[in-house]
Amino acid sequence: MSDTHGIPEKKWQTILSIAISAFGILYFLFQALGIGVIWLMALLDPQSAPVQALSSGLLVWGSVLSAVLLVPVLILSIKELKGQQAPTWLDTDNSHVRKAAMWSFLFWPLVVFLGWLVAGNQQLAVFLLGPINLLVAGLPVLLIFNAGQWKLKAGSPLRKWRIFGFSLTLMPVIVIVVELIAILAIGLVIGLYIAYQLSVNPLLERELMFIITQLSIGRDLDTILRILKPYVLQPVVIFGALAIFAGVMPMIEEILKPIALWALAGRKITPREGFVGGLLCGAGFALMENVLYFSMVISAEDWLFTAIGRAGTGVLHMLASGLVGWGLAKVWQEGKWIVLAWTTLAAIIFHGLWNALALVAGVAPLYVYGAEPTFGQTMLFYAPLILLLILASIALYLLNHHFQRQQASEAVSGSIN
């Protein structure tokens, strides 16, 4: 099949891949340079707070990461255009690469400990915390992806890197924009409802002004929580928060995250390829989300809690996107839309339950124990989330085992034929 200019379709796609990856690398390098100038100015300004330089420095490293991880797409696209073999070190199916990726996770506790020490010293953190964040965020994602696709043959290295690169660089932006639009729409509806209630209930307006006045005085966290507690614990507020964080946001993310797989819609990929492609979509999204979360953390204690807490989110994103990828492949190969409906629903429910438990674990200790709950009190509320993480990890293992058996059966059938 050829396009109107006589260029073979695969060659045309490869040329497009070269152009997009090269443009992406240049874009993120220029972005790193621009933010780097802001970082340097904040660093040299004696009146600038250290936290400003720290935040800019972390964003610089995030941009560098995006540029670096697009380089394999460019290399593999050029190799394919020339008809050359992919380099072994970029082939995730290579056993040595897989083992190296799995063993690298042993360094993660050491890097976390080092990051915790550096985060407690703002002078060091400005220079060293950026690359440490990339390792702390990236190693768990690498481990989970390798465990999920262990021994599965599911497409060329170029296809995998394309999916991962798109999900790392463009998908987080698309998801954030769509989620902001959805939240703004919901906020508009809530604002109109509040405005209506204020118009018919003058007492509500006085109560609202009293709350605003109390909060504007600059009270401590305990006092603020005590003022807001009767309102935040209202059923309508709790339901609204859960509807957004455990309903709207998971639905948007699980529908949009596997968009990179739609480029394969006409190829009738196998369910195994769809599953691994979904894992890659989730891996790219999880990695960038984790890096962005680290850029918002200031204190050493918050950094350590984020490092430990975000380590498991790769399981969430990869398992959910892997399920949707499996369903998409079943549609494209066999026309089974019911499978896609069930896998997408399962991904949304799983993601929604995760977000609901995380929301409760993050907020409940403040209202039960006060503004400064102990580590043990906080972890008590995280126990259900940890249990869900264990169950999700088991599910990821079972799915990998299922596709390994399927792959072995295909190999046997192929040898007989």
Backbone hydrogen bonds, N-H to C=O, Kabsch-Sander energy under -0.5 kcal/mol:
donor,donor_aa,acceptor,acceptor_aa,energy
3,D,7,I,-1.8
6,G,3,D,-1.7
9,E,1,M,-2.1
12,W,8,P,-2.6
13,Q,9,E,-2.4
14,T,10,K,-2.0
15,I,11,K,-2.4
16,L,12,W,-2.3
17,S,13,Q,-2.3
18,I,14,T,-2.2
19,A,15,I,-2.3
20,I,16,L,-2.7
21,S,17,S,-2.4
22,A,18,I,-2.4
23,F,19,A,-2.3
24,G,20,I,-2.7
25,I,21,S,-2.4
26,L,22,A,-2.2
27,Y,23,F,-2.8
28,F,24,G,-2.5
29,L,25,I,-2.1
30,F,26,L,-2.6
31,Q,27,Y,-2.4
32,A,28,F,-2.4
33,L,29,L,-2.2
34,G,30,F,-2.7
35,I,31,Q,-2.7
36,G,32,A,-2.2
37,V,33,L,-1.7
38,I,34,G,-1.5
39,W,35,I,-2.6
40,L,36,G,-2.5
41,M,37,V,-2.4
42,A,38,I,-2.4
43,L,39,W,-1.9
44,L,40,L,-2.0
45,D,41,M,-1.3
48,S,45,D,-1.3
52,Q,49,A,-1.5
53,A,49,A,-1.0
54,L,50,P,-2.2
55,S,51,V,-2.4
56,S,52,Q,-2.0
57,G,53,A,-2.3
58,L,54,L,-2.1
59,L,55,S,-1.8
60,V,56,S,-1.9
61,W,57,G,-1.8
62,G,58,L,-1.6
63,S,59,L,-2.0
64,V,60,V,-2.2
65,L,61,W,-2.3
66,S,62,G,-1.8
67,A,63,S,-2.1
68,V,64,V,-2.7
69,L,65,L,-2.4
70,L,66,S,-0.5
70,L,67,A,-1.0
71,V,67,A,-0.6
71,V,68,V,-1.0
74,L,70,L,-1.7
75,I,71,V,-2.8
76,L,72,P,-2.8
77,S,73,V,-2.0
78,I,74,L,-2.2
79,K,75,I,-2.3
80,E,76,L,-2.4
81,L,77,S,-2.3
82,K,78,I,-1.8
83,G,79,K,-0.5
83,G,80,E,-1.0
84,Q,79,K,-3.0
90,L,87,P,-1.6
91,D,88,T,-1.7
92,T,90,L,-0.8
94,N,91,D,-1.4
98,R,94,N,-2.4
99,K,95,S,-2.5
100,A,96,H,-2.3
101,A,97,V,-2.2
102,M,98,R,-2.2
103,W,99,K,-2.7
104,S,100,A,-1.7
105,F,101,A,-0.5
105,F,102,M,-1.0
106,L,103,W,-1.8
107,F,104,S,-1.6
108,W,105,F,-1.6
111,V,107,F,-2.4
112,V,108,W,-2.6
113,F,109,P,-2.4
114,L,110,L,-2.4
115,G,111,V,-2.7
116,W,112,V,-2.4
117,L,113,F,-1.9
118,V,114,L,-2.4
119,A,115,G,-3.1
120,G,116,W,-0.9
121,N,118,V,-2.0
122,Q,120,G,-0.5
125,A,118,V,-0.5
125,A,121,N,-3.0
126,V,122,Q,-1.9
127,F,124,L,-1.1
128,L,124,L,-2.9
129,L,125,A,-1.5
132,I,128,L,-1.4
133,N,129,L,-2.7
134,L,130,G,-1.6
135,L,131,P,-1.6
136,V,132,I,-2.7
137,A,133,N,-2.7
138,G,134,L,-2.3
139,L,135,L,-2.5
141,V,137,A,-0.7
142,L,138,G,-2.5
143,L,139,L,-2.4
144,I,140,P,-2.6
145,F,141,V,-2.4
146,N,142,L,-2.2
147,A,143,L,-2.2
148,G,144,I,-2.5
149,Q,145,F,-2.2
150,W,147,A,-0.8
152,L,149,Q,-2.3
153,K,151,K,-0.5
154,A,152,L,-0.7
160,K,156,S,-2.0
161,W,157,P,-2.6
162,R,158,L,-2.4
163,I,159,R,-2.3
164,F,160,K,-2.5
165,G,161,W,-2.9
166,F,162,R,-2.4
167,S,163,I,-2.2
168,L,164,F,-2.0
169,T,165,G,-2.2
170,L,166,F,-1.9
171,M,166,F,-1.9
174,I,170,L,-2.2
175,V,171,M,-2.8
176,I,172,P,-2.4
177,V,173,V,-2.3
178,V,174,I,-2.3
179,E,175,V,-2.9
180,L,176,I,-2.4
181,I,177,V,-2.2
182,A,178,V,-2.4
183,I,179,E,-2.8
184,L,180,L,-2.7
185,A,181,I,-2.2
186,I,182,A,-2.4
187,G,183,I,-3.1
188,L,184,L,-2.3
189,V,185,A,-1.8
190,I,186,I,-2.5
191,G,187,G,-2.8
192,L,188,L,-2.4
193,Y,189,V,-2.0
194,I,190,I,-2.7
195,A,191,G,-2.6
196,Y,192,L,-2.1
197,Q,193,Y,-2.3
198,L,194,I,-2.7
199,S,195,A,-1.6
200,V,196,Y,-1.3
201,N,197,Q,-1.3
204,L,201,N,-0.9
205,E,201,N,-1.0
206,R,202,P,-1.8
207,E,203,L,-2.2
208,L,204,L,-2.3
209,M,205,E,-2.2
210,F,206,R,-2.0
211,I,207,E,-2.0
212,I,208,L,-2.3
213,T,209,M,-2.3
214,Q,210,F,-2.3
215,L,211,I,-2.4
216,S,212,I,-1.9
217,I,213,T,-0.7
217,I,214,Q,-0.7
218,G,215,L,-0.9
224,I,220,D,-2.2
225,L,221,L,-2.6
226,R,222,D,-2.0
227,I,223,T,-2.2
228,L,224,I,-2.5
229,K,225,L,-2.1
231,Y,228,L,-1.1
232,V,228,L,-2.9
233,L,229,K,-2.0
234,Q,231,Y,-1.3
237,V,234,Q,-0.6
238,I,234,Q,-2.3
239,F,235,P,-2.8
240,G,236,V,-2.0
241,A,237,V,-2.5
242,L,238,I,-2.4
243,A,239,F,-2.5
244,I,240,G,-1.8
245,F,241,A,-2.8
246,A,242,L,-2.3
248,V,243,A,-2.6
249,M,244,I,-2.7
251,M,247,G,-1.7
252,I,248,V,-2.4
253,E,249,M,-2.6
254,E,250,P,-2.6
255,I,251,M,-1.4
256,L,252,I,-2.2
257,K,253,E,-3.1
259,I,256,L,-2.1
260,A,257,K,-0.6
261,L,258,P,-1.8
262,W,259,I,-1.8
263,A,260,A,-1.0
264,L,261,L,-2.3
265,A,262,W,-1.4
267,R,264,L,-1.9
268,K,265,A,-0.6
274,G,270,T,-2.5
275,F,271,P,-2.5
276,V,272,R,-2.4
277,G,273,E,-2.5
278,G,274,G,-2.2
279,L,275,F,-2.1
280,L,276,V,-2.0
281,C,277,G,-2.0
282,G,278,G,-2.5
283,A,279,L,-2.4
284,G,280,L,-2.5
285,F,281,C,-1.9
286,A,282,G,-2.6
287,L,283,A,-2.5
288,M,284,G,-1.9
289,E,285,F,-2.4
290,N,286,A,-2.5
291,V,287,L,-2.1
292,L,288,M,-2.3
293,Y,289,E,-2.1
294,F,290,N,-2.1
295,S,291,V,-1.3
296,M,293,Y,-1.4
297,V,294,F,-1.3
303,W,299,S,-2.2
304,L,300,A,-2.5
305,F,301,E,-2.3
306,T,302,D,-2.4
307,A,303,W,-2.7
308,I,304,L,-2.1
309,G,305,F,-2.7
310,R,306,T,-3.0
311,A,307,A,-0.6
312,G,309,G,-0.7
313,T,310,R,-1.0
315,V,312,G,-0.9
316,L,312,G,-1.1
317,H,313,T,-2.5
318,M,314,G,-2.6
319,L,315,V,-2.4
320,A,316,L,-2.1
321,S,317,H,-2.2
322,G,318,M,-2.4
323,L,319,L,-2.0
324,V,320,A,-1.9
325,G,321,S,-2.7
326,W,322,G,-2.1
327,G,323,L,-2.1
328,L,324,V,-2.5
329,A,325,G,-2.1
330,K,326,W,-1.8
331,V,327,G,-1.7
332,W,328,L,-2.5
333,Q,329,A,-2.4
334,E,330,K,-2.3
335,G,330,K,-0.5
335,G,331,V,-1.8
336,K,330,K,-1.5
337,W,335,G,-1.4
339,V,336,K,-0.6
340,L,336,K,-1.2
341,A,337,W,-2.4
342,W,338,I,-2.2
343,T,339,V,-2.8
344,T,340,L,-2.5
345,L,341,A,-2.2
346,A,342,W,-2.5
347,A,343,T,-2.2
348,I,344,T,-2.5
349,I,345,L,-2.6
350,F,346,A,-2.5
351,H,347,A,-2.5
352,G,348,I,-2.9
353,L,349,I,-2.7
354,W,350,F,-2.2
355,N,351,H,-2.6
356,A,352,G,-2.5
357,L,353,L,-2.4
358,A,354,W,-2.3
359,L,355,N,-2.5
360,V,356,A,-2.3
361,A,357,L,-2.5
362,G,358,A,-1.9
363,V,359,L,-1.8
364,A,360,V,-2.6
366,L,363,V,-0.8
367,Y,363,V,-1.1
367,Y,364,A,-0.6
368,V,364,A,-2.2
369,Y,365,P,-2.7
370,G,365,P,-0.6
370,G,366,L,-0.8
378,T,374,T,-2.2
379,M,375,F,-2.6
380,L,376,G,-1.4
381,F,377,Q,-0.8
381,F,378,T,-0.8
382,Y,378,T,-0.8
383,A,379,M,-0.7
383,A,380,L,-0.6
386,I,382,Y,-2.4
387,L,383,A,-2.3
388,L,384,P,-2.1
389,L,385,L,-2.1
390,I,386,I,-2.1
391,L,387,L,-2.3
392,A,388,L,-2.5
393,S,389,L,-2.2
394,I,390,I,-2.1
395,A,391,L,-2.2
396,L,392,A,-2.3
397,Y,393,S,-2.0
398,L,394,I,-2.5
399,L,395,A,-2.3
400,N,396,L,-2.1
401,H,397,Y,-2.4
402,H,398,L,-2.4
403,F,399,L,-2.3
404,Q,400,N,-2.0
405,R,401,H,-2.2
406,Q,402,H,-2.1
407,Q,403,F,-2.4
408,A,404,Q,-2.3
409,S,405,R,-2.3
410,E,406,Q,-2.1
411,A,407,Q,-2.0
412,V,408,A,-2.1
413,S,409,S,-2.5
414,G,410,E,-2.5
415,S,411,A,-2.0
416,I,412,V,-2.0
417,N,413,S,-2.3
